[in-house]
Structure formats: C-alpha cells, structure tokens
Amino acid sequence: MTMVATANSIFYYTAAAIVFGLATGVTSPTIFAWMADLSHPERRGIGAGTLFIALELGIMAGAASSLLTYNNTFESIKYAFIPVIAMSVLAMIYLFWHLKYRQSVT
C-alpha cells in the first residue's frame, strides 16, 4: 500500500499494484487458515461468517474513504491510501503486542 501511495509514475504504480496483488493473494489464504485454526471445530462456520462480515465491512469502509479522498487525479491516490496504511500499521503493532503478551502469559 505504501508503494501504491508513493508511486510517481505509471511504471512504478503498475509495479506497486502487482506487489499489492501478490501480497493480497498470499495474505487471504493465511487469514482463512488462521480463522480455521483458532475456531472451535463445532463453530468454524460462525468463525468463517464473522470473518467474511469483517471483510465486507472493510471493503465498504475502504470504498467510503476512497470516495471522500480520491478526486480522480493521479496526485490524490496517496490520500486514499494514507488512512489504510495507518490502520495497517496499527494492526501490526497490535498483533506484535498481542503475540508478546500471549507468550509472557503462557
């Protein structure tokens, strides 16, 4: 996302979009497997449903935020991605904190 936000040419933007697509392709199956591993066997359907609802809410929030920030110009692409980058960094910090807390408890 940072590469897409900082793209200053069509070539760099295309390369960033390819990297973004590859990252999404690698991340999605990992999230689905993680959901299956963390859910109780008899409640995996509820876990999958909750995951898909969260994904749809994220898509909806992303569409709404890009509607507010993207002005149909190449220069405004970065403003559409800055909130998403910030949320991703916060999520990463939370996951690392949770991992550290979980290891110190057990």
HELIX and SHEET records of a PDB file:
HELIX    1   1 THR A    2  ALA A    5  1                                   4    
HELIX    2   2 ILE A   10  LEU A   38  1                                  29    
HELIX    3   3 PRO A   41  ARG A   43  5                                   3    
HELIX    4   4 ARG A   44  THR A   69  1                                  26    
HELIX    5   5 PHE A   74  SER A   76  5                                   3    
HELIX    6   6 ILE A   77  VAL A  105  1                                  29    
END                                                                             
